Amino acid sequence: IGEVCFRGQTVMLGYFREPELTASVIDGDGWYHTGDLGRMDDQGYLALEGRRTEMFKTGGENVFPREVEDAIEAHPAVLFCAVIGVPHEVFDEVGHAFVMPKPGATVTGEELQVHCRERLVNFKVPKAFTVRPQLPLLPNGKVDKKPLRRELGLDDRPSVPASRAR
């Protein structure tokens, strides 16, 4: 898994009157660093795995939240989930999963932990699960992680508004 980068004539020139911000995403050779993480599959297609800013390290190992979220969402009672790296005294960071069950379904954190242990290596299994009837959603239907991070007392990870691109 690596960062998705591209260059060409259709790539933006930079952020309006923000040379430092531009330099943080477009390197000296003109490659635009998207912040998306991906891998090429066996047929040469790009499979997106998440965002660089969402990845966290636990016990020296990289954890990509999308992989953990996919495992949790494979549970028949789960509609949506979001995994966030939270500080930990021993492991640096560990996963905290917010889970929204399907309408009429119920699931516990203990059940989800067992489910995850069957699908993920131990260090990727979230150490905490919060199950609730609703999760904050973005207009595109994805879970909005910013309010969840704030709820845990964490700062927002950096992002660049698209309106600042030219």
N, C-alpha and C positions, 0 to 999 in steps of 0.2 A: 504494500500500500504506500502510495506517495502522493504528493500534492499535484493537483491538476494545473498545468500551466499551458498557455498557448500564446502565439504571436501571429501577426498578420495585419493586413490593411484595414480589417474591420474591427480591430481592437481600439478601445478608446485611447485618446492622446494623453489623458491624465485628468486629475481633479483640478477644477477651476481655481486658480490662484493658490494652490496647495502643493508646492513642489516637494515638500517632505513626505506628505501623504502619498503623492504619486510615486516617489522613489521607494516607498514601502511596499508597493504592489507591482511596479514595473521595473525590472532589473535593467542593467546596462546594455544587455543584448536585445532588449525589447520584449522579453517574455513577461506576460501578465500572469501573476501568481493569484489564483482564484480563491485560495483558502479552502477549496474543496479537496477531499481526500478520495482517491479512487485507485482502481487496479484494472488491468486489461485481462479479460477472460480468455479462455482457450480459443475463441473464435475472433479475437481481436476487438471486441466491443469493450467500451469503457463502463465499468460498474462503479457508481459512486458509493462511498462508504461512510460519508459524513463530512463534518467541517473540522479543519485543523484546530480552530479555537475551542472545539468541544472535546477533543481528545484529552485524556488525563492519564497521569502515571500513577500506578499503584505498585508499591514494592519494586520499583525499577522497571516495570512492564507497562507498555502502552496499551490503553484500552480505548477502543473506538465505540462511543455510545450507540451508534446505529446497529452494530452487531448485537449488542446486548438487548436493545429495543426490539430487534427482529425476533430474538429468542423469546422474549417475554410476550410479544404480540402473537406468537404461535400458540399460546395457551388459548383454549377454546372459549374461556370466559372474558378475555381481554379485548377491548376495542382499541384503546390508545395507550401509549406510555411514553415517558421521557426519562432518560437517565442522565444524571448530572454528577460530575466529580466533586466531592466535598472533602475539605481538609481532614486529615487523620494523623494522629501523633506518631504512629509507627510506620504506616505505609505511604505517607505523604498525602495521598488522596485515595478515596474509595468511592464506589458507586452508590448513589441514592436514586431509587426508581420511584417515579410517580405513576400510578396506574389508574386507568378509568375502565371499569368493567363494561361489558356489553349490557344493553338494557335488559333488566330482569335477571341478570347473572350476578353471582357473588364469588369472590375469591379473596383469599387471605395472603398476607405477606409470606407466611410459612409455606403455603402451597406453592407460591411463585418461586420461593427460594429452592424448593425441591425440584420444581420444573426447570429452573435455570441450571442447577447442578447436573441435570441429565443432558444438558445441551452445551454447556460452556466449561472451560477450565476454571478452576476455583477462583483465581484472582480476578476474573471478569464478573463473577456473581455479585450483584449489589449486596451491600451489607445492611441496607435499610430499604424498606418498601413502604410507600404511603399510598393506600388505596382510597380513592374518593369518587363520588358519582360524576364529577365534572372536572375537566382540565381546561386551562385557558387555551383557546385555539386562535391561530392566525387566520386571516381571510382565505388563505389557500387550503385550509383544513388541517394543517400540521399543528402540533402542540407548540405553544409559545413558551419557550424555556425561560425567558427573562423574568416574568413574575415568579416563577418557581425558584429561580436563583435568589431573587430578592427575599422570598419567603424564608429561605434558609440562611439569610443574612450574608449572602455572597454578592460581590460586585458583579456588574454585567461584564461579560467578555467583550473585547473590542470588536466593533463592526463598522463598516463604512456605508453610509446611506447612499443608495443608488442615485439620488437626486444631486449628489455632488460630483458625479462623473460627467465628462463632456465628450 
